[in-house]
Structure formats: structure tokens, C-alpha cells
Amino acid sequence: MSLSLPLDTKAGSESLLFSIERSIEKSYRGFVEKSEEPFTLLSGLSGCVLFYGYYYKKFQQQKYLEKSNELLNFCLDHISEIQQPSLYQGFTGIAWLIRNLVNEQILEAESIDILDDIDIHIENTVDLFDKYNYYSLMYGLIGHGVYFIESFKTNSSKPSKVDASLCLRKIILALERSAIKTNQGITWIDYTSLDYHDKKIMYNLGLPHGIAGIAIFLSKMIELGIEKVRSTSLLRGCLKWLISRKRNFANISHYPSLIADNEPEKITRLSWAYGDLCSSLALLNGFKSLGDNQFLEESFDTLMITINRDVPNSLIHVNPMDGQINAGICKGSCGIILLYEELNRYFNNQIITDRMNFWINKSFDSMSEEKEIGDFKSFSINQFSETAWISDTGFLEGLTGIGLTFLYLLDHSQSGWKRALLL
């Protein structure tokens, strides 16, 4: 597969990354000085810790490791202010990035020692999420699962106070208890989104809050040999339910984002967060784990229908001031690029490579000569439904996620951070 970055030489690609790094530093320095930036993975300084850690791993310049450590210490100094236990908006995310950077040999192994007490808090909140049926990657059990998978991978001479494999088993048992068995298969109610959408019943098909995320997590449990019989049964059931929700939306999409009471199913945005690409990935993972060719065929069919989507019908956000598309991982072009790349490492299809290159190039189409090429703005919407395009250093929506994506495209060995995305 040939891959064309916007600047088609190694030097040009590195120049692009240097530009993104300058934009990140400019943004986070201003936030730190004003103490306005949160510390979490979702849209805070933890994303900067992750970016500079991998930037150091790639370019081996000590100043980048020093920046990563400086920001990590800043986050740890304020970790007691974070009440949320979740992966993306809580202290679990800060603990995850420490383990991830140790596992990638970016931080020293003894850095793990600081997590002894935090690990106990994270373990205790597994029962809390189980009680309220909060299973999502971003705010619930699957997010804790991602943390304990990272812990499971950690090689340390010092035994952990928390048994990661036991915690992963508890999460699988919690998923089994809360599963809803139907004639079409197995599903789960999305309790984390009910209040926001003012619904009584809601099923979410997406990756951060829904069935795709559960399916990919269960595939990883089978791969690790944890509660393999239970995980296999749950995975097969939820993929059957997912396929039962397959529709045809104008010959460009198969899967909606939500199934809610008294609400028609509708086409959704092309993205990492929900829709066809994450459904295709869940099905592909299911095939790899279970060997069922139906899941492989459905994965490829769903992947190929996305080739008919361009900027207007992808429903991606576009800045009306300059035509820049949203480039963030969650609901923007970098998430699309990452999922195309992840899927195409198996399918090796030139059409998909071309679509990936299409979205890479679209990410830069609107860059003007007056604007630094790495200065991406992020689409934002507040609690009053007011929209804006802002400077965001965050991992999921902002510059650090964009920077890590292009770092990975330049050098595929820089891939460990993607485990936070279930990739």
C-alpha cells in the first residue's frame, strides 16, 4: 500500500510534525500560565504528556522528554482535584498514560511505584461502575478495562497491589450481568447517555459509549485468555445484535449511532466514535477472535460502503470561516484515517488506501499561506449548544491527538498510544 502524506518526503513530514509541536507548545504554555487547562486525556494536559513522550521516543531529543516529565508532574500535583475516576475525564487516564509510557520504555520502570494507591482507587470504582451499569470506554467499565490491560502488560519486579487479571474478570462478569438478551442477540443500554438525550431506553452502537467498544474489548479479552468462554459467548451475541441493526442509508452507510425509543434511525457521521468504520472494526475483531466468516464478510461490506462518502455527506464539521475540516480523532479526519489504516492492515485494499489518502489531504486543503500548517482548530459545542472553533491541546479532540496520528503515519512503530482508543 502506498501512503502519501501531505508533504511527500521524510523531511517534509517531519517539518509538518515540528509545526504541530510548535502549535501544541504555544497552546499549552498559555493554559498552564493561566491554570485554565484541565489535566485529563479528553481535552487536557495529559494528552500533551503523551504527545511529548512519543515525540521524544521518535526524535530522541532530551528536551521533549523533559517537557513530557514537566507536564506529567504538573498533572500529578493536581490529581487530587480530579473527582472523576474515568479513563478519559478522570484520574484513571493519568494513571494509564504513566503505565503506557513505562511499557513503551519512555519512562523509567520505577515510575510505576507512584500508582500503588491510585490502582486501589481504580479497582474500587469497578464496583461503582458496575452498580450503575456504566460500561463505556470514556466514562466506565471498558475504560477501566483499557487501564487494566495496560497494567497486565507491565513487566515489573515489584508485585502490584492490584491484580489486573482479576479486575478484568470482574469487568467481564459485570458486562454479563447487565447484558440484555434479545431474539437478535445481546446488547446493553447506554445509561451514560440517557440523561443527555432525555430518553428512557437507548442503545449505542459506537466505540466510546457503545456496542462496538464492548465487542473490541471482548476480542482483546479472548486474545489475552481472560474469561474466554464468557467473553466468546458475549462477543458472538453482541455482534449478532449489531448485524441485526444494519440498514441502508442512501447507499453510503449501514449503521446508525443510536437506537432510542420513539426516534427514527438515521445516518451518522463518518468517524472513530460511531458509525460504519468502528462497526467494521468490531466485526473484523470478532472474526479474528471467533473465526466466523460472516463477521469478516460484514466487516468488509461495511468498510467498502464508506468509500462513497466525501466531506459534505460524511457530516464532518467544517469551519465556515476558512473551510478547515475538523481534524480531531473523536469526530474528525484523524479518527477516520486511523480506522482506515487499522482495517486496511488486514484487508490490504488499494481503494481503502486511496480513501485514507483522501482524508489526509483534506485535512490540509484549507491551510492558507498565512496560517501555520500545524495550527489546527477544533470544533467545540458547549452546554448551551453554542459552537466555536478553538485551540485545543487535548488528545481526543485536539492537537495532541492530531500530532500523534501524523507521528504514527510517519513511523508505524510509534503505535502504543493507540491502545487508549482500543486500536
Secondary structure, DSSP 8 states (H G I E B T S, - for coil): -----SS-SHHHHHHHHHHHHHHHHHHHHHHHHHT-S--STTTSTHHHHHHHHHHHHHH--HHHHHHHHHHHHHHHHTGGG----STTTSHHHHHHHHHHHHHTTSS-GGGGGGGHHHHHHHHHHHHHHHHTT---TTTSHHHHHHHHHHHHH---SS--SS-HHHHHHHHHHHHHHH-EEETTEEE---HHHHHHHT-S-EEE-SSSSSHHHHHHHHHHHHHHTSSHHHHHHHHHHHHHHHHHT---BTTTB---SEEETT--------SSSSSHHHHHHHHHHHHHHH--HHHHHHHHHHHHHGGG--HHHHT--B-TTT--B---TTTSHHHHHHHHHHHHHHH--HHHHHHHHHHHHHTTTT--TTS-TT---EEEE-TT--EEEE----TTTSHHHHHHHHHHHH-TT--GGGGGGT-
